[in-house]
Amino acid sequence: MLHRRRILFSESGGAIVATRAPDHAQSDIVSLADMTSGQLARRAKIIEAVIDLIADVGADAVQMRDVAQRSGVALATVYRYFSSKEHLLAAALEDWQKRLTRRVLAAAGPAEQGPLPGVLDYLQRAQRAFHRNPKMTALMLQAMTSTDPEAKTAIDHMGRTNVEMFDRLLEGVAPEQIPDVSFGLNAALTSALTAVLTGALTLDESLRRVEWVARTLIEAATRRSG
């Protein structure tokens, strides 16, 4: 039985071999929208196992059979839900990001405080979370340049989650300015995460520089909005 494979550049400079589902099974992939409650529960167990494995061994070393073993879900079922290792890793990253977003929005203060406290809280939480799990940082940077269709879909979902979050956090900024402010904040965060991962910045330096960017952007935007 033939399996399609894709060679990916990894954060360690090696190669990730992304094994795809058997060719005849590609059309049998179950979409998230079509899953039953039982299938969603199994998918959640798979995602949880992947997140744990990434923290333990890094994305490079994650194997579909190890995911199946740790999650207690049959390997054939894993391949029915995820078309490739790249798809699976991107889905795990998306789920991890959603958890962070939910925590931030749950802790958000009243709108009358202005947008800055909530934005700074998110940026600080994100940097600390990625700093605790540098292998997730490496996966995020890898996934952002992926050409795998399912992985790209997961990244698009992450982008929409990010937009929705900033739409809420940036309340008080003129709506037409929010996309530009969000772009600047995301660019600063991604640059800082990359620098911390490679050792170019310490976490404290990263926190300080990203906060400076956030204050500068939001103060300018709120002045124009006022």
N, C-alpha and C positions, 0 to 999 in steps of 0.2 A: 504494500500500500504506500503510495507516494504522498509526501507532505511537502507543501511549499514552504520555503524558508526565506527569511529576509535578514541580511546582515546589517546591523546598526552600529554606529559609532557610540561607544559608551563613555561615561564620565571618567573612567579610569584609563582611557586610551586604548582599551581592547575592543572586542567586538561582542555584541549581544546577538545571539542567534534566536530570532523570533520565529518559533515554529508555529505554523498556521494549522488550522484544522484540516483533516483529510479533504481532498478536492470534492468528493461526493457529498461531504457534509456541509459545505459552504452554504447551500440553499436551505439547510435545516436549522440555521441559527435562529433562536427565539428572540424576538425583539423585546425590549424592556416594556413597551406599551402593551404587548400581548401576554405578558406573564401572569400566571395565576398567583394567588397569595402564597401557595406552597413554593412555587418557583421563585418568587421574590425573596422568601425566607432563605432558600438555598443559595440564591445569588448573594444575599447579605453575608452569609457564612463564608462564601468564597472570597468576597471583598475583604472581610475581616482577616482572613488567613493571609491574603496577599499583603495587606498593610503590615501585619506582623512579620512576614518574611522579608519585606523590604527593609524594615528596621533591623532585622537580624543579619541578613546576608547581602543586602543591596539588590537593586533591580537586575543587575547583570546575572546574578546567580539564581534568580527565581526560575523554577521549572514548573511546568503545568502539572506534572505528576506530584511534585511536592505540595502544590496548592491543593490538589485533590486529597492528598493524604492528610494534610493539616486540617482541612475544612470538613473532612468526613463525607465529601461529595464525590460521586464517581467521576473519573476522568472524562468519560464520554459526556457527562452532563456539563462539566466545565466547558468543553468544546461546543456544546449546544448553546451556551450562553455567551461565550466570547470567541470570536473568530481567530484570534491570535494572541500570543503573549503580549504584544504591543497594545492590543485592544484592552486586555485585562489590566495591564499596568496603568493605562490611562484612566480606566474606570475607577481603579483604586485611588488614584490621585484626585479625581473628581470628587469622590465620596469624602476623602480626607479634607479637601477644601471646603466642602459644604458643612462639615462639622465645625470647622473654624468659623465660618460665616455665621452659622446659627448662634454660636457662643457670643460673637461680637454683637449681633443684633439684639440678643436677649439682654445684654449688659448695657445697651445704649441708653444714655440719659435723655431727659426731656429736650424737645426741640429748641426751647427758649435759651438753652445754654450755647446755641450756635453749633456749627458743624465741626469745629476744630477738635473738641474733646473726643468725639466718637471716632473721627478719622485717625487721630493719634493712637487711640486705644487699639483700633484694628491693625495699624501698621506695626505697633509694638508687639502685639500678640502674634502676628504673622511671623515677624523676624525671630521671636523667641521660639515659636513652634518649629520653624524650619531649622533653627540652630540646634534644637534638641534632636532633630532627625535630619542630618545632612544628606542622608541617602534619598530622602524625599525631595530635597532641593535639587539634587542631581537628576532625579527622575523628571521633575517639573521642567527643567531646562532641556532635557532630552525630548520630552513629549511635545514641547512647543515647536519643534522643528520636524516632527514626525510627518511622514507622507502616508501612513496607514489610514485608510478612510474611516475606520471605526475609531481610531485614536484621535483623528482630527475632529470627529463628531463630539467626543468627550471633551476635547479642549474648547470647542465652540460652546458647549454647555457651561463649562467653567467661566467662559467669557461673559455669558448671559447672567450667570449668578453674580459675577463681579459687578456688572452694570447695575443690576437690581439693588445690590448692597450699597453702592455709592450713590444711587438715586435717593436712598433713604438717609444715608449718613450726611450727604451734602445738602440737606434741606436748608434753605436760606440763601443758597447760591442760585443765581439766575439759571433757569433750565438750559438755556443755550450755551452756558459756560461749563456745565457739568461734564460733558464729554472731554473737553480739553483738560480740565482739572484732573479728572480720573486718569486720563492718559499720562499726565505728568507724574501722578502719584504711583501708578503702576510701573512706569519706567524707572522711577527712583527705587522702588521696592525690588524690582527684578535685578537692577544693577547692584544694589546692596547685597542681596542674597548671593549673587554670583561672586562678589568680592569676598564675602565671608567664607564661602565654600572653598575658594582658591587660596585663602589666607592673606589676601590683599588688605582686608579690613578686619578688625576685631568686632565683636558684637556691639560693644559700647560705641565704637566709632560709627558703625552702621546705624545704630539707633539715633545718634546725634545728627548725622547727616540727613537721614530720611526725615527726621522731625523738622529740620531746617527747611527742607524742600516743601514739606506739607504746610508749615506756617506761612512761608512765602507765597505759595500758590493760593491758599485759602484766604489769607488776609487781602491779597490783591483782588481776588474774585468777589469777596464780600464788599469791598470798597466800591467796585464797579456796580454791584447789584444794588447797593444802597443809593 
